[in-house]
Amino acid sequence: MLRRQKNCRHETHPLENEVPREGHYLAALAQCFLVNMRAIMKQENPKRILLGITGGIAAYKAAELVRLLAKQGYAVQVAMTQAATQFITPTTLQALSGHPVLTDQWDAAANGMAHIESGRAADAIVIAPATADFLAKLAHGLADDLLSTLCLARDCPLLVAPAMNTQMWANPATQRNLAQLAADGVSILGPASGELACGETGMGRMLEATELAAGIVAHFQPKLLAGVNLLMTAGPTYEAIDAVRGITNRSSGKMGYAIAQAAREMGATVTLVSGPVALTAPVGVERIPVETALEMADAVNRRAARADIFIGVAAVADYRPATPNEQKIKKSDAPLSVALIPNPDILASIASLPNAPFCVGFAAESEKLHEYAQAKRRAKRLPLLAANLAQTAIGADDNELILFDDDGEHLLPRADKLTLARVLLAHLARLYRKGRLA
Ligand SMILES: Cc1cc2nc3c(=O)[nH]c(=O)nc-3n(C[C@H](O)[C@H](O)[C@H](O)COP(=O)(O)O)c2cc1C
């Protein structure tokens, strides 16, 4: 039974048509979720980053990092050391960030207090690249230029992305400094091992801009799923008819991949069993590529015992050709029938295990969304099911969801899929913790 929500204004919503009697309650719920979503976004997406660039070859990657952060809605203020300006010009970073770059603590235009003001306005300071020299200064609390002073005078989190030659990285002095910074609560992003600008190969390569951007975003997410093993599926499956033809569906995998990313950001260890999609795996997520429903079922079954949570987002083909042809079927004028047999129901089989993980299902329906979704949740005894209209969800960058659980229905109004994934997972995390305490 849906209850009236206090302080929530009524507004018309497309999914109201699905349940004429309860439509106004759903609209009220939609408004409440909108408020929650905004709150989540505000809390999880700090808007102001002070990006400090120090004097290493990897400074060129900082330009791409500014672009990626700006694209995700962050306001980026860049500050550079004098050495950094030898590697990349402030002009480039000013153009990308849209703000004049801070380089000089004696600059009169910065009202003489830039060393404190700029850091105070930030939700986080990120140093990328962080030279061995700058890490040493941070570890010892030196403040002999604008950027090091900003760091010392900050009242926000500090993240550093070391970048240096392998010997510099391995030097006990550098390692001592890093240990000190970690003990001081500084987050250290990377480095990676690989080919370095000096021609050597080894530890010290700065993470790529996409990895850094993901790490920065993840840093601010509430760790609601810390310590949780999350197993999930995404994308379509492909069932061969013959050597070149097959049955599949229009699932792009975007919703599933957004959930994988959001779960990783919330601290979960994520294993993503994925059908064929044109997406790259989110940073830090283990992807198991599969093609058919049988392969997907096998990959999930092998990992189910270790999973605390299982989310079935994949649009698994319900049927597969009974006897796929090894060779291409030759065209003829005669009608062709393909006998189909049912595929295993992955979600139902995992949900019915003796020690089943907390199972979440997805329902994509083209009609009677409420009726079919509720029937699916009941039949599979799922604590939580997310339903969406196939016509508007599949392949799109945004979506709207209705969550069904023991408390009723919760409408998540249209938003981009990552935003929806975060709200869905926050809801899931509450139910999961509640279930564990019960
Ligand atoms: C061509 C060149 C490349 C350099 N690359 C790096 C590097 O990748 N990492 C590093 O820690 N230092 C590197 N250095 C040394 C730093 O630029 C030097 O220690 C400088 O004083 C750092 O100043 P800052 O920490 O104030 O930016 C490089 C120097 C040169 C000349």
The ligand as an SDF file (V2000), in Angstrom:
LIG
                    3D

 31 33  0  0  0  0  0  0  0  0999 V2000
   62.4580   16.4370  -18.8960 C   0  0  0  0  0  0  0  0  0  0  0  0
   62.1640   16.2440  -17.4340 C   0  0  0  0  0  0  0  0  0  0  0  0
   61.2250   15.3450  -17.0550 C   0  0  0  0  0  0  0  0  0  0  0  0
   60.9280   15.1520  -15.7000 C   0  0  0  0  0  0  0  0  0  0  0  0
   59.9800   14.2580  -15.3480 N   0  0  0  0  0  0  0  0  0  0  0  0
   59.7350   14.0500  -14.0430 C   0  0  0  0  0  0  0  0  0  0  0  0
   58.7340   13.0940  -13.6500 C   0  0  0  0  0  0  0  0  0  0  0  0
   58.0690   12.4700  -14.4670 O   0  0  0  0  0  0  0  0  0  0  0  0
   58.5200   12.9200  -12.3320 N   0  0  0  0  0  0  0  0  0  0  0  0
   59.2380   13.5880  -11.3740 C   0  0  0  0  0  0  0  0  0  0  0  0
   59.0160   13.3300  -10.1950 O   0  0  0  0  0  0  0  0  0  0  0  0
   60.1590   14.5050  -11.7370 N   0  0  0  0  0  0  0  0  0  0  0  0
   60.4210   14.7570  -13.0170 C   0  0  0  0  0  0  0  0  0  0  0  0
   61.3620   15.6700  -13.3930 N   0  0  0  0  0  0  0  0  0  0  0  0
   62.0600   16.4360  -12.3450 C   0  0  0  0  0  0  0  0  0  0  0  0
   61.1800   17.5790  -11.8480 C   0  0  0  0  0  0  0  0  0  0  0  0
   60.7720   18.3970  -12.9340 O   0  0  0  0  0  0  0  0  0  0  0  0
   61.9280   18.3920  -10.8260 C   0  0  0  0  0  0  0  0  0  0  0  0
   62.1600   17.5910   -9.6560 O   0  0  0  0  0  0  0  0  0  0  0  0
   61.2270   19.6550  -10.4470 C   0  0  0  0  0  0  0  0  0  0  0  0
   61.9880   20.3610   -9.4800 O   0  0  0  0  0  0  0  0  0  0  0  0
   59.8530   19.3850   -9.8960 C   0  0  0  0  0  0  0  0  0  0  0  0
   59.2740   20.5940   -9.4680 O   0  0  0  0  0  0  0  0  0  0  0  0
   57.8400   20.6370   -8.8340 P   0  0  0  0  0  0  0  0  0  0  0  0
   57.7080   19.4510   -7.9510 O   0  0  0  0  0  0  0  0  0  0  0  0
   57.7920   21.9180   -8.1110 O   0  0  0  0  0  0  0  0  0  0  0  0
   56.8580   20.6280   -9.9750 O   0  0  0  0  0  0  0  0  0  0  0  0
   61.6430   15.8930  -14.7160 C   0  0  0  0  0  0  0  0  0  0  0  0
   62.6000   16.8230  -15.1480 C   0  0  0  0  0  0  0  0  0  0  0  0
   62.8540   16.9870  -16.4690 C   0  0  0  0  0  0  0  0  0  0  0  0
   63.8970   18.0130  -16.8840 C   0  0  0  0  0  0  0  0  0  0  0  0
  1  2  1  0
  2  3  1  0
  2 30  2  0
  3  4  2  0
  4  5  1  0
  4 28  1  0
  5  6  2  0
  6  7  1  0
  6 13  1  0
  7  8  2  0
  7  9  1  0
  9 10  1  0
 10 11  2  0
 10 12  1  0
 12 13  2  0
 13 14  1  0
 14 15  1  0
 14 28  1  0
 15 16  1  0
 16 17  1  0
 16 18  1  0
 18 19  1  0
 18 20  1  0
 20 21  1  0
 20 22  1  0
 22 23  1  0
 23 24  1  0
 24 25  2  0
 24 26  1  0
 24 27  1  0
 28 29  2  0
 29 30  1  0
 30 31  1  0
M  END
$$$$
